[in-house]
Amino acid sequence: MKIIVCIKQVPETQEIRLDPITHTLQREGVKSIINPFDLYALEEGLRVRERQGGSVTVLSMGPPQAVETLREALTYGADGAVLLSDRAFAGADTWATAYTLARGISKLGGADLILCGKQAIDGDTAQVGPELAAFLELPYVAWARKLTFVESEVLQMERLLDHGYDGIEVRLPALITVVKEINEPRVPSFKAKLRAKSQKIPVLGLQDLELDQNQVGLPGSFTQVVKVFPPPARGERELWEGAPNELAQRLWTRLQKLKIG
């Protein structure tokens, strides 16, 4: 079984900065990590490989430094990794990102199963997975919390909902986005870390994917951030410090004065 796991390099949440001109995330010189939700997708891909056989390839689109994120993914046990990187890809929205990833997957010969995290912590849109499935013309299931093979090409899933879950069956090839409830990512072994250091990671650009520069990056994006601003102040605020019992009594007294209690 050929499995592709899409991952994204994201900035540490404490380090997020925006470019004041383009209003896009500044990634240069900012500490980056693997998008946490993507680690659950990677772990599930590895578990499927262990049960069904095959290979796991990790795919990412990003700047050249994203190769380190892919190398980290290899330490978890992925068989290979590919980076889609080109200056022409910069500034892409979810549509242009999904389009580029789709061409990358096609260049790799497709896959039986494509796994993605439910969303990225920098954008929180949860759009790339479904859009990628649409470009590849594949069935997809979002927010999967459990995968079970009933046949070699048939998956049964539990899809997480606000109040429980529903059961879905899908025939491969398919794309699945997963939630963190699906598993617990493993800890990379020392042997895998050593192997990942020397493993070659191909980098594919605009020409390799035979893409038109007007279809990718900022020119190929249908949505753009036109303004970034802090939310308006919510009025007067007070910071209370002290023991819990004292603060509870103080709050109760204040609510009584406001005739809320």
The 8 nearest C-alpha neighbors of each residue, nearest first, counted from 0:
[[1, 53, 52, 111, 2, 54, 51, 48],
 [0, 2, 110, 111, 54, 53, 55, 112],
 [1, 3, 55, 112, 110, 113, 54, 111],
 [4, 2, 56, 113, 55, 57, 110, 114],
 [3, 5, 114, 57, 113, 115, 41, 58],
 [6, 4, 58, 115, 59, 57, 114, 3],
 [7, 5, 59, 37, 58, 4, 34, 115],
 [8, 6, 34, 59, 33, 9, 5, 60],
 [7, 9, 33, 32, 34, 65, 68, 31],
 [8, 10, 31, 32, 34, 7, 33, 121],
 [11, 9, 31, 30, 15, 12, 32, 14],
 [10, 12, 14, 13, 31, 30, 32, 15],
 [13, 11, 14, 15, 10, 121, 120, 9],
 [12, 14, 11, 15, 10, 16, 30, 29],
 [13, 15, 11, 12, 10, 16, 29, 30],
 [16, 14, 12, 13, 10, 11, 17, 24],
 [17, 15, 25, 24, 14, 18, 26, 29],
 [18, 16, 24, 25, 23, 22, 19, 15],
 [17, 19, 22, 20, 23, 21, 25, 24],
 [20, 18, 22, 17, 21, 23, 227, 226],
 [19, 21, 18, 22, 23, 17, 226, 225],
 [20, 22, 23, 18, 19, 224, 225, 17],
 [23, 21, 18, 19, 17, 20, 224, 227],
 [24, 22, 21, 18, 17, 25, 90, 224],
 [25, 23, 17, 16, 26, 18, 22, 15],
 [24, 26, 17, 16, 18, 27, 23, 15],
 [27, 25, 29, 24, 28, 10, 31, 16],
 [28, 26, 29, 25, 30, 64, 62, 24],
 [27, 29, 26, 30, 25, 31, 14, 10],
 [30, 28, 26, 27, 31, 14, 10, 25],
 [31, 29, 10, 11, 28, 14, 32, 26],
 [30, 32, 10, 9, 11, 29, 8, 33],
 [33, 31, 9, 8, 34, 10, 11, 68],
 [34, 32, 8, 35, 68, 7, 9, 37],
 [33, 35, 37, 7, 9, 36, 8, 119],
 [36, 34, 37, 38, 33, 39, 120, 119],
 [37, 35, 116, 38, 39, 34, 179, 117],
 [38, 36, 116, 40, 39, 35, 34, 6],
 [37, 39, 41, 40, 36, 35, 42, 184],
 [40, 38, 42, 37, 41, 36, 179, 184],
 [39, 41, 37, 43, 116, 38, 115, 42],
 [42, 40, 38, 44, 39, 43, 4, 37],
 [41, 43, 39, 45, 184, 44, 40, 38],
 [44, 42, 46, 40, 45, 41, 39, 47],
 [43, 45, 41, 47, 42, 46, 40, 48],
 [44, 46, 48, 42, 43, 47, 49, 41],
 [45, 47, 49, 43, 48, 44, 42, 50],
 [46, 48, 44, 50, 49, 45, 51, 43],
 [49, 47, 52, 45, 51, 46, 50, 53],
 [48, 50, 46, 47, 52, 51, 45, 53],
 [51, 49, 47, 48, 52, 46, 45, 53],
 [52, 50, 48, 47, 49, 53, 0, 151],
 [53, 51, 48, 49, 50, 0, 54, 47],
 [54, 52, 0, 48, 1, 51, 55, 2],
 [53, 55, 1, 2, 78, 48, 0, 56],
 [54, 56, 2, 77, 78, 3, 44, 1],
 [57, 55, 79, 3, 80, 78, 77, 4],
 [56, 58, 80, 4, 3, 5, 79, 81],
 [59, 57, 5, 81, 80, 82, 4, 6],
 [60, 58, 82, 6, 7, 5, 83, 61],
 [61, 59, 83, 82, 84, 100, 7, 58],
 [60, 62, 84, 65, 83, 59, 63, 8],
 [61, 63, 64, 84, 65, 85, 60, 86],
 [64, 62, 65, 66, 84, 61, 85, 82],
 [63, 65, 66, 62, 67, 68, 61, 27],
 [66, 64, 68, 67, 63, 62, 61, 8],
 [65, 67, 69, 64, 68, 63, 70, 82],
 [68, 66, 70, 65, 69, 64, 71, 63],
 [69, 67, 71, 65, 66, 70, 33, 8],
 [70, 68, 72, 66, 71, 67, 80, 73],
 [71, 69, 67, 73, 72, 68, 195, 66],
 [70, 72, 68, 74, 69, 73, 67, 75],
 [73, 71, 69, 70, 74, 75, 68, 77],
 [72, 74, 77, 70, 71, 75, 76, 195],
 [75, 73, 192, 191, 71, 72, 76, 187],
 [76, 74, 187, 73, 72, 77, 191, 186],
 [75, 77, 73, 74, 78, 191, 45, 72],
 [76, 78, 73, 55, 79, 56, 75, 72],
 [79, 77, 55, 56, 54, 76, 73, 80],
 [80, 78, 56, 77, 57, 55, 73, 81],
 [79, 81, 57, 56, 200, 58, 69, 82],
 [80, 82, 58, 201, 200, 202, 57, 59],
 [83, 81, 202, 59, 60, 84, 58, 203],
 [84, 82, 60, 203, 202, 204, 59, 61],
 [83, 85, 204, 61, 62, 60, 82, 203],
 [86, 84, 204, 87, 88, 205, 83, 62],
 [85, 87, 88, 89, 84, 62, 216, 204],
 [86, 88, 85, 89, 216, 212, 215, 205],
 [87, 89, 216, 86, 85, 215, 91, 90],
 [90, 88, 216, 86, 91, 87, 217, 85],
 [89, 91, 217, 216, 92, 88, 23, 220],
 [92, 90, 216, 217, 95, 89, 96, 220],
 [91, 93, 220, 95, 94, 96, 222, 90],
 [92, 94, 96, 127, 95, 97, 126, 91],
 [95, 93, 97, 96, 92, 98, 220, 130],
 [96, 94, 98, 215, 91, 220, 92, 97],
 [97, 95, 93, 99, 98, 94, 91, 92],
 [98, 96, 131, 100, 94, 127, 99, 95],
 [99, 97, 95, 101, 96, 100, 94, 102],
 [98, 100, 102, 96, 101, 97, 95, 103],
 [101, 99, 103, 97, 102, 98, 104, 96],
 [100, 102, 98, 104, 103, 99, 131, 97],
 [103, 101, 105, 99, 100, 104, 106, 208],
 [102, 104, 100, 106, 101, 105, 99, 107],
 [105, 103, 107, 101, 109, 106, 102, 100],
 [104, 106, 109, 102, 108, 107, 103, 101],
 [107, 105, 103, 104, 108, 102, 208, 109],
 [108, 106, 104, 105, 109, 103, 110, 102],
 [107, 109, 105, 106, 104, 110, 103, 1],
 [110, 108, 105, 104, 107, 111, 106, 1],
 [111, 109, 1, 112, 2, 3, 113, 108],
 [110, 112, 172, 1, 171, 2, 0, 173],
 [111, 113, 2, 173, 110, 172, 174, 3],
 [114, 112, 174, 3, 4, 2, 175, 173],
 [113, 115, 4, 175, 40, 176, 174, 5],
 [116, 114, 176, 5, 40, 4, 37, 128],
 [115, 117, 37, 36, 177, 176, 40, 118],
 [116, 118, 176, 177, 178, 125, 142, 115],
 [119, 117, 125, 116, 123, 124, 120, 36],
 [120, 118, 123, 121, 122, 34, 36, 125],
 [119, 121, 123, 122, 34, 118, 9, 35],
 [122, 120, 119, 123, 9, 10, 12, 15],
 [121, 123, 124, 120, 119, 118, 125, 93],
 [124, 122, 119, 120, 118, 125, 121, 126],
 [123, 125, 126, 122, 118, 119, 127, 93],
 [126, 124, 118, 117, 123, 127, 128, 119],
 [127, 125, 124, 128, 129, 130, 93, 118],
 [126, 128, 130, 93, 97, 129, 131, 125],
 [127, 129, 131, 130, 126, 115, 132, 176],
 [130, 128, 132, 131, 127, 126, 133, 139],
 [131, 129, 133, 127, 132, 128, 97, 126],
 [130, 132, 97, 128, 134, 133, 129, 127],
 [133, 131, 137, 135, 129, 130, 134, 136],
 [132, 134, 136, 130, 131, 135, 129, 137],
 [135, 133, 131, 136, 132, 130, 101, 98],
 [134, 136, 132, 133, 137, 101, 131, 105],
 [137, 135, 133, 134, 132, 138, 131, 173],
 [136, 138, 132, 173, 135, 139, 133, 174],
 [139, 137, 173, 174, 132, 136, 140, 169],
 [138, 140, 174, 175, 173, 132, 137, 141],
 [139, 141, 175, 176, 174, 143, 142, 138],
 [140, 142, 176, 143, 175, 177, 139, 158],
 [143, 141, 177, 178, 158, 176, 159, 117],
 [144, 142, 158, 177, 141, 157, 145, 178],
 [143, 145, 181, 180, 157, 178, 158, 159],
 [146, 144, 157, 181, 156, 143, 147, 158],
 [147, 145, 156, 155, 154, 148, 157, 144],
 [148, 146, 155, 154, 156, 149, 145, 153],
 [147, 149, 154, 150, 153, 155, 151, 146],
 [148, 150, 153, 154, 147, 155, 151, 152],
 [151, 149, 153, 152, 148, 154, 147, 170],
 [150, 152, 153, 148, 149, 51, 154, 171],
 [153, 151, 171, 150, 170, 154, 148, 172],
 [154, 152, 170, 150, 149, 169, 148, 151],
 [155, 153, 148, 169, 168, 147, 149, 170],
 [154, 156, 168, 147, 167, 146, 148, 169],
 [157, 155, 146, 167, 145, 166, 158, 168],
 [156, 158, 166, 145, 165, 144, 143, 164],
 [159, 157, 143, 164, 165, 142, 144, 156],
 [158, 160, 164, 142, 144, 143, 163, 157],
 [161, 159, 164, 163, 162, 158, 165, 142],
 [162, 160, 163, 159, 164, 158, 165, 142],
 [161, 163, 160, 164, 159, 165, 158, 157],
 [164, 162, 160, 161, 159, 165, 158, 157],
 [163, 165, 159, 160, 158, 157, 162, 166],
 [166, 164, 158, 157, 167, 159, 163, 160],
 [165, 167, 157, 156, 158, 164, 168, 155],
 [168, 166, 156, 155, 157, 165, 169, 158],
 [167, 169, 155, 154, 156, 166, 170, 153],
 [170, 168, 154, 153, 155, 171, 167, 173],
 [171, 169, 153, 152, 154, 172, 173, 168],
 [172, 170, 173, 152, 111, 153, 169, 112],
 [171, 173, 111, 112, 170, 110, 137, 174],
 [174, 172, 171, 138, 137, 112, 139, 113],
 [173, 175, 139, 113, 114, 112, 132, 138],
 [174, 176, 140, 114, 139, 141, 113, 177],
 [177, 175, 115, 141, 117, 116, 142, 114],
 [176, 178, 143, 142, 116, 117, 40, 144],
 [179, 177, 142, 180, 117, 144, 181, 143],
 [178, 180, 181, 39, 36, 182, 177, 144],
 [179, 181, 178, 144, 182, 183, 145, 177],
 [182, 180, 144, 179, 145, 178, 177, 39],
 [183, 181, 180, 184, 39, 179, 43, 42],
 [182, 184, 185, 39, 181, 42, 179, 180],
 [185, 183, 42, 39, 182, 38, 186, 41],
 [184, 186, 187, 183, 42, 75, 188, 182],
 [185, 187, 188, 184, 75, 74, 183, 189],
 [188, 186, 75, 74, 185, 191, 189, 192],
 [189, 187, 191, 190, 192, 186, 74, 75],
 [188, 190, 192, 191, 193, 187, 74, 194],
 [189, 191, 193, 188, 192, 194, 74, 187],
 [192, 190, 74, 194, 188, 193, 189, 195],
 [193, 191, 74, 189, 195, 190, 194, 188],
 [192, 194, 190, 191, 196, 195, 189, 197],
 [193, 195, 191, 192, 196, 197, 190, 198],
 [194, 196, 198, 192, 197, 193, 73, 74],
 [197, 195, 193, 194, 198, 192, 70, 199],
 [198, 196, 195, 194, 199, 193, 70, 200],
 [197, 199, 195, 196, 194, 200, 70, 79],
 [200, 198, 197, 201, 80, 79, 195, 196],
 [199, 201, 81, 80, 198, 202, 82, 66],
 [202, 200, 81, 82, 199, 203, 80, 83],
 [203, 201, 82, 83, 81, 84, 200, 204],
 [204, 202, 83, 207, 84, 82, 201, 208],
 [205, 203, 85, 207, 84, 206, 83, 208],
 [204, 206, 210, 208, 207, 209, 85, 87],
 [205, 207, 209, 208, 204, 210, 203, 211],
 [208, 206, 204, 209, 203, 205, 210, 106],
 [207, 209, 206, 205, 210, 102, 204, 103],
 [210, 208, 206, 207, 205, 211, 102, 204],
 [211, 209, 205, 208, 212, 206, 214, 215],
 [210, 212, 213, 214, 209, 215, 205, 206],
 [213, 211, 214, 215, 87, 210, 205, 218],
 [212, 214, 218, 219, 211, 215, 216, 217],
 [215, 213, 219, 212, 211, 218, 95, 216],
 [216, 214, 219, 95, 212, 88, 213, 218],
 [215, 217, 91, 88, 89, 90, 219, 87],
 [216, 218, 90, 91, 220, 219, 89, 215],
 [219, 217, 213, 220, 216, 215, 214, 212],
 [218, 220, 214, 215, 213, 217, 216, 95],
 [221, 219, 217, 92, 95, 222, 218, 91],
 [220, 222, 219, 223, 94, 92, 95, 218],
 [223, 221, 220, 92, 224, 94, 93, 217],
 [224, 222, 225, 221, 220, 92, 217, 22],
 [223, 225, 226, 22, 222, 23, 227, 21],
 [226, 224, 223, 22, 227, 21, 222, 20],
 [225, 227, 224, 228, 22, 19, 21, 223],
 [228, 226, 22, 225, 229, 224, 19, 17],
 [227, 229, 230, 226, 231, 22, 225, 19],
 [230, 228, 231, 227, 232, 226, 233, 17],
 [229, 231, 232, 228, 233, 227, 234, 226],
 [232, 230, 233, 229, 234, 228, 235, 227],
 [231, 233, 234, 230, 235, 229, 236, 228],
 [234, 232, 231, 235, 236, 230, 229, 237],
 [235, 233, 232, 236, 231, 237, 230, 238],
 [234, 236, 233, 237, 232, 238, 231, 239],
 [237, 235, 234, 238, 233, 232, 239, 231],
 [236, 238, 239, 235, 240, 234, 250, 233],
 [239, 237, 240, 236, 241, 235, 246, 250],
 [240, 238, 237, 241, 246, 249, 250, 242],
 [241, 239, 238, 242, 246, 243, 245, 237],
 [240, 242, 246, 243, 245, 239, 244, 247],
 [241, 243, 245, 244, 246, 240, 247, 239],
 [244, 242, 246, 245, 247, 241, 248, 240],
 [245, 243, 247, 246, 242, 248, 241, 249],
 [244, 246, 248, 242, 247, 243, 249, 241],
 [247, 245, 249, 243, 248, 244, 250, 242],
 [248, 246, 244, 250, 249, 245, 243, 251],
 [249, 247, 251, 245, 250, 246, 252, 244],
 [248, 250, 246, 252, 247, 251, 245, 253],
 [249, 251, 253, 247, 252, 248, 246, 254],
 [252, 250, 248, 254, 253, 249, 247, 255],
 [251, 253, 249, 255, 250, 254, 248, 256],
 [252, 254, 250, 256, 251, 255, 249, 257],
 [255, 253, 257, 259, 251, 260, 256, 252],
 [254, 256, 258, 260, 252, 257, 253, 259],
 [255, 257, 253, 258, 254, 252, 259, 260],
 [256, 258, 254, 255, 259, 253, 260, 252],
 [259, 257, 255, 256, 260, 254, 253, 252],
 [258, 260, 254, 257, 255, 256, 253, 251],
 [259, 255, 254, 258, 251, 257, 256, 252]]
